[in-house]
């Protein structure tokens, strides 16, 4: 098999084409939001929000609703609870997240065990991008466009409250309100990411590509471009691994993203090491 | 159309009213039983340079934040330019302590300074040509033109402090509340800040500055409010200042 057909073959299947399209949309949205998540040191929230979607998904399954809507509602409720609990600063935000995270995930597990059917919902836990239907894709697309639009319109406020929330507050812009909007956006993105990587792995789509980009650049615009690019590159590579090696798609994508992060980290640090060595040599001679 | 931040209304200042008047202020930090400020009075006429002096934890930052509208006092009254607290917030600019800014966030000095214009833009609107000119002018005044595109995390402490002051200037406000603008900065920054403040006072602006070192400033202060443990105190060997700004001013 030549290289070209090796690359093209997987995408002759309609489910792989659908997976690829979904991946492009999901990585674009997650890449953009992910940059704000890591810059505002909110990685833990991303992880927590994906886990707290579980009871919503299970409840929706029990009630015969759309699973996506169930996860979305649970994620949004958690976002609002986290910002409400940590509002007066008596309980720190990470404490509020820790409580919501474990509580909601436990509720999800309890509901699942009551169902006595872990099997039906395993795609919720671990994701299955290869099984996305056209309707699901349409929903993911519409939501992604909305998330990107809101992030674009609020970019000034997002940056301002990230850099200097105290200054923003004295000028009448409540940083807590902007944070709540950001949390809601993250909840929405996490819910669409769950389709690809599942509840347990999804935060990686949000965080890892952005973190890889942060290793390379410290300019906001470049960070956004690189974060999206790394997400898409890792995602597509992961799809190949999944197709040819038979790995679960969610795990394959997350593993590839992690490997890319590791690789960039090593290259960068080796570069810094040799750079220092050369400098030391130059100063000795 | 401007969609202003917050639900506050924008009012004009009242002619002849002092720049700042605060009476009987009592302020608490969340979760603490001891007041951060207790029975604090402050009256500052327009066009004056006033210092808040005291050791760390004396309540200087808390008083500035209360005046800036960040903390709501449980007791007491504040009026700025003759208006109730909050009505003239666009006429007040605030310079936080350097530690309150996330300097690791990847934006340029130019972007940081332009944040001073945001209060006039409100939701969604981006700075226009006039805003950009004001930003350039302020950056020039603080002698930071060469560093305009530099990331804020790559600036020295003194340059960061000057960038924050430039951000205050571009807001084009009447009252400047500055929290330790000369803390741990180089002598070049001290000189530049001194000159800029002198200009501001000459143009009729009112400046209140928290400091624990009254000597650091060339400009003589018009008045000083000494604070200790959240209360106004009389220091034993205080040099007399031209005007009273504390309780005696009422």
Boltz contact constraints between the chains, C-beta under 6 A:
constraints:
  - contact:
      token1: [A, 39]
      token2: [B, 105]
      max_distance: 6.0
  - contact:
      token1: [A, 88]
      token2: [B, 30]
      max_distance: 6.0
  - contact:
      token1: [A, 89]
      token2: [B, 30]
      max_distance: 6.0
  - contact:
      token1: [A, 90]
      token2: [B, 30]
      max_distance: 6.0
  - contact:
      token1: [A, 90]
      token2: [B, 31]
      max_distance: 6.0
  - contact:
      token1: [A, 153]
      token2: [B, 124]
      max_distance: 6.0
  - contact:
      token1: [A, 160]
      token2: [B, 115]
      max_distance: 6.0
  - contact:
      token1: [A, 162]
      token2: [B, 105]
      max_distance: 6.0
  - contact:
      token1: [A, 163]
      token2: [B, 102]
      max_distance: 6.0
  - contact:
      token1: [A, 163]
      token2: [B, 105]
      max_distance: 6.0
  - contact:
      token1: [A, 164]
      token2: [B, 101]
      max_distance: 6.0
  - contact:
      token1: [A, 166]
      token2: [B, 96]
      max_distance: 6.0
  - contact:
      token1: [A, 166]
      token2: [B, 100]
      max_distance: 6.0
  - contact:
      token1: [A, 167]
      token2: [B, 96]
      max_distance: 6.0
  - contact:
      token1: [A, 169]
      token2: [B, 70]
      max_distance: 6.0
  - contact:
      token1: [A, 170]
      token2: [B, 68]
      max_distance: 6.0
  - contact:
      token1: [A, 170]
      token2: [B, 69]
      max_distance: 6.0
  - contact:
      token1: [A, 170]
      token2: [B, 70]
      max_distance: 6.0
  - contact:
      token1: [A, 170]
      token2: [B, 94]
      max_distance: 6.0
  - contact:
      token1: [A, 171]
      token2: [B, 119]
      max_distance: 6.0
  - contact:
      token1: [A, 172]
      token2: [B, 5]
      max_distance: 6.0
  - contact:
      token1: [A, 172]
      token2: [B, 6]
      max_distance: 6.0
  - contact:
      token1: [A, 172]
      token2: [B, 8]
      max_distance: 6.0
  - contact:
      token1: [A, 172]
      token2: [B, 89]
      max_distance: 6.0
  - contact:
      token1: [A, 173]
      token2: [B, 5]
      max_distance: 6.0
  - contact:
      token1: [A, 218]
      token2: [B, 106]
      max_distance: 6.0
  - contact:
      token1: [A, 218]
      token2: [B, 151]
      max_distance: 6.0
  - contact:
      token1: [A, 219]
      token2: [B, 106]
      max_distance: 6.0
  - contact:
      token1: [A, 220]
      token2: [B, 106]
      max_distance: 6.0
